[in-house]
């Protein structure tokens, strides 16, 4: 990719923001198709090689680090939920591209009021350390 100028990068970012606004409704997760055996010995699903009852469609997503949440979908919801999950992929792709372009903009934009050779931290090379800590204990939660 050729290097773009700052105005071109800003125009690209504006285009991506517009694309992001056009994504519409979306949701995280996935849809799985499941079959299950009912456990009744006289049912056809008990026969060897039978897939089981179904299909049942389950929408699942992560909530937090270790929690998975799921909900069974009605027949009329399956196509809608799959479209919304696909739009989530569009959303995350656009966000990643916006981040990349913004980083390029940050690199291309000159720092305000700094000359070459200035300390980028703005501290003048002095060590500041951290603020003194309070000795008071926090109340238990």
C-alpha beads as a LAMMPS data file, in Angstrom:
LAMMPS data file: protein, C-alpha beads

141 atoms
140 bonds

1 atom types
1 bond types

-500.0 500.0 xlo xhi
-500.0 500.0 ylo yhi
-500.0 500.0 zlo zhi

Masses

1 110.0

Atoms # bond

1 1 1 0.000 0.000 0.000
2 1 1 1.311 3.434 -0.861
3 1 1 1.659 5.945 1.898
4 1 1 -1.393 8.211 2.093
5 1 1 -1.306 11.882 3.010
6 1 1 -2.946 13.158 6.185
7 1 1 -6.025 14.532 4.330
8 1 1 -6.409 11.209 2.485
9 1 1 -6.196 9.293 5.760
10 1 1 -8.795 11.570 7.355
11 1 1 -11.100 11.061 4.347
12 1 1 -10.636 7.291 4.675
13 1 1 -11.510 7.495 8.369
14 1 1 -14.669 9.500 7.556
15 1 1 -15.645 6.875 4.949
16 1 1 -15.139 4.117 7.518
17 1 1 -17.233 5.972 10.111
18 1 1 -20.047 6.205 7.531
19 1 1 -19.677 2.484 6.826
20 1 1 -19.866 1.807 10.551
21 1 1 -23.070 3.830 10.837
22 1 1 -24.668 1.801 8.044
23 1 1 -24.093 -1.597 9.689
24 1 1 -27.489 -1.634 11.412
25 1 1 -28.593 -4.132 14.033
26 1 1 -26.028 -6.721 15.028
27 1 1 -25.288 -9.208 17.783
28 1 1 -22.341 -11.310 18.920
29 1 1 -22.277 -15.066 19.012
30 1 1 -23.018 -18.044 16.827
31 1 1 -25.921 -20.267 15.849
32 1 1 -25.526 -24.026 16.213
33 1 1 -27.782 -26.798 14.959
34 1 1 -28.280 -29.522 17.569
35 1 1 -29.946 -32.923 17.742
36 1 1 -30.638 -34.787 20.954
37 1 1 -31.835 -38.154 22.145
38 1 1 -34.841 -38.111 24.444
39 1 1 -33.815 -41.167 26.452
40 1 1 -37.014 -43.185 25.919
41 1 1 -36.037 -46.770 25.065
42 1 1 -38.919 -47.287 22.588
43 1 1 -38.322 -44.028 20.663
44 1 1 -36.794 -44.079 17.188
45 1 1 -33.947 -41.890 18.416
46 1 1 -32.723 -44.781 20.579
47 1 1 -31.831 -46.807 17.473
48 1 1 -28.115 -46.981 16.674
49 1 1 -27.070 -44.392 14.102
50 1 1 -30.181 -42.223 14.580
51 1 1 -29.258 -38.520 14.863
52 1 1 -31.839 -37.768 17.476
53 1 1 -34.649 -35.248 17.666
54 1 1 -34.110 -31.942 15.975
55 1 1 -32.759 -29.860 14.640
56 1 1 -32.863 -27.311 17.405
57 1 1 -31.074 -24.049 16.824
58 1 1 -29.194 -22.426 19.661
59 1 1 -27.764 -18.901 19.687
60 1 1 -24.800 -18.689 22.071
61 1 1 -22.444 -15.893 23.061
62 1 1 -19.796 -15.156 25.674
63 1 1 -20.511 -12.947 28.645
64 1 1 -17.358 -12.239 30.548
65 1 1 -14.341 -14.465 30.701
66 1 1 -15.866 -17.827 31.564
67 1 1 -19.602 -17.531 31.031
68 1 1 -21.483 -18.715 27.944
69 1 1 -25.108 -17.727 27.503
70 1 1 -27.475 -19.416 25.087
71 1 1 -31.064 -19.302 23.967
72 1 1 -33.038 -21.650 21.776
73 1 1 -34.309 -19.941 18.632
74 1 1 -37.759 -20.244 17.149
75 1 1 -37.923 -21.280 13.484
76 1 1 -38.727 -17.716 12.368
77 1 1 -35.736 -16.239 14.193
78 1 1 -32.931 -18.318 12.692
79 1 1 -32.340 -16.324 9.482
80 1 1 -32.678 -12.999 11.325
81 1 1 -30.147 -13.956 14.016
82 1 1 -27.683 -15.268 11.406
83 1 1 -27.919 -11.943 9.490
84 1 1 -27.312 -10.012 12.716
85 1 1 -24.277 -12.161 13.552
86 1 1 -22.898 -11.536 10.034
87 1 1 -23.356 -7.780 10.567
88 1 1 -21.380 -8.082 13.803
89 1 1 -18.475 -9.405 11.715
90 1 1 -18.831 -6.333 9.436
91 1 1 -18.868 -4.103 12.513
92 1 1 -15.715 -5.595 14.034
93 1 1 -13.924 -5.477 10.680
94 1 1 -14.790 -1.787 10.252
95 1 1 -13.687 -1.008 13.823
96 1 1 -10.330 -2.728 13.271
97 1 1 -9.798 -0.765 10.053
98 1 1 -10.733 2.502 11.825
99 1 1 -8.140 1.735 14.513
100 1 1 -5.463 1.100 11.864
101 1 1 -6.259 4.349 10.020
102 1 1 -6.362 6.338 13.276
103 1 1 -2.925 5.022 14.228
104 1 1 -1.605 6.129 10.833
105 1 1 -3.203 9.549 11.368
106 1 1 -1.589 9.833 14.801
107 1 1 1.818 8.993 13.291
108 1 1 1.332 11.420 10.377
109 1 1 0.073 14.369 12.447
110 1 1 2.906 16.533 13.804
111 1 1 3.029 17.107 17.534
112 1 1 1.780 20.559 18.534
113 1 1 4.510 22.864 19.831
114 1 1 7.308 20.343 19.868
115 1 1 10.570 20.707 18.050
116 1 1 12.807 17.866 16.947
117 1 1 14.811 16.661 19.914
118 1 1 12.244 17.667 22.551
119 1 1 11.509 15.128 25.226
120 1 1 8.255 13.421 24.110
121 1 1 7.172 12.813 27.701
122 1 1 6.982 16.539 28.384
123 1 1 8.682 16.148 31.776
124 1 1 11.988 17.679 30.753
125 1 1 13.830 14.475 31.605
126 1 1 13.046 14.687 35.295
127 1 1 11.857 11.713 37.243
128 1 1 8.481 12.414 38.743
129 1 1 7.674 9.240 40.587
130 1 1 4.205 8.548 41.812
131 1 1 2.054 10.545 44.166
132 1 1 2.383 9.724 47.880
133 1 1 -0.023 7.035 49.029
134 1 1 -2.508 7.528 51.799
135 1 1 -1.933 5.477 54.931
136 1 1 -5.646 5.307 55.711
137 1 1 -7.127 1.866 55.167
138 1 1 -10.106 1.423 52.929
139 1 1 -13.298 0.138 54.548
140 1 1 -14.138 -3.508 53.699
141 1 1 -16.600 -4.030 50.854

Bonds

1 1 1 2
2 1 2 3
3 1 3 4
4 1 4 5
5 1 5 6
6 1 6 7
7 1 7 8
8 1 8 9
9 1 9 10
10 1 10 11
11 1 11 12
12 1 12 13
13 1 13 14
14 1 14 15
15 1 15 16
16 1 16 17
17 1 17 18
18 1 18 19
19 1 19 20
20 1 20 21
21 1 21 22
22 1 22 23
23 1 23 24
24 1 24 25
25 1 25 26
26 1 26 27
27 1 27 28
28 1 28 29
29 1 29 30
30 1 30 31
31 1 31 32
32 1 32 33
33 1 33 34
34 1 34 35
35 1 35 36
36 1 36 37
37 1 37 38
38 1 38 39
39 1 39 40
40 1 40 41
41 1 41 42
42 1 42 43
43 1 43 44
44 1 44 45
45 1 45 46
46 1 46 47
47 1 47 48
48 1 48 49
49 1 49 50
50 1 50 51
51 1 51 52
52 1 52 53
53 1 53 54
54 1 54 55
55 1 55 56
56 1 56 57
57 1 57 58
58 1 58 59
59 1 59 60
60 1 60 61
61 1 61 62
62 1 62 63
63 1 63 64
64 1 64 65
65 1 65 66
66 1 66 67
67 1 67 68
68 1 68 69
69 1 69 70
70 1 70 71
71 1 71 72
72 1 72 73
73 1 73 74
74 1 74 75
75 1 75 76
76 1 76 77
77 1 77 78
78 1 78 79
79 1 79 80
80 1 80 81
81 1 81 82
82 1 82 83
83 1 83 84
84 1 84 85
85 1 85 86
86 1 86 87
87 1 87 88
88 1 88 89
89 1 89 90
90 1 90 91
91 1 91 92
92 1 92 93
93 1 93 94
94 1 94 95
95 1 95 96
96 1 96 97
97 1 97 98
98 1 98 99
99 1 99 100
100 1 100 101
101 1 101 102
102 1 102 103
103 1 103 104
104 1 104 105
105 1 105 106
106 1 106 107
107 1 107 108
108 1 108 109
109 1 109 110
110 1 110 111
111 1 111 112
112 1 112 113
113 1 113 114
114 1 114 115
115 1 115 116
116 1 116 117
117 1 117 118
118 1 118 119
119 1 119 120
120 1 120 121
121 1 121 122
122 1 122 123
123 1 123 124
124 1 124 125
125 1 125 126
126 1 126 127
127 1 127 128
128 1 128 129
129 1 129 130
130 1 130 131
131 1 131 132
132 1 132 133
133 1 133 134
134 1 134 135
135 1 135 136
136 1 136 137
137 1 137 138
138 1 138 139
139 1 139 140
140 1 140 141
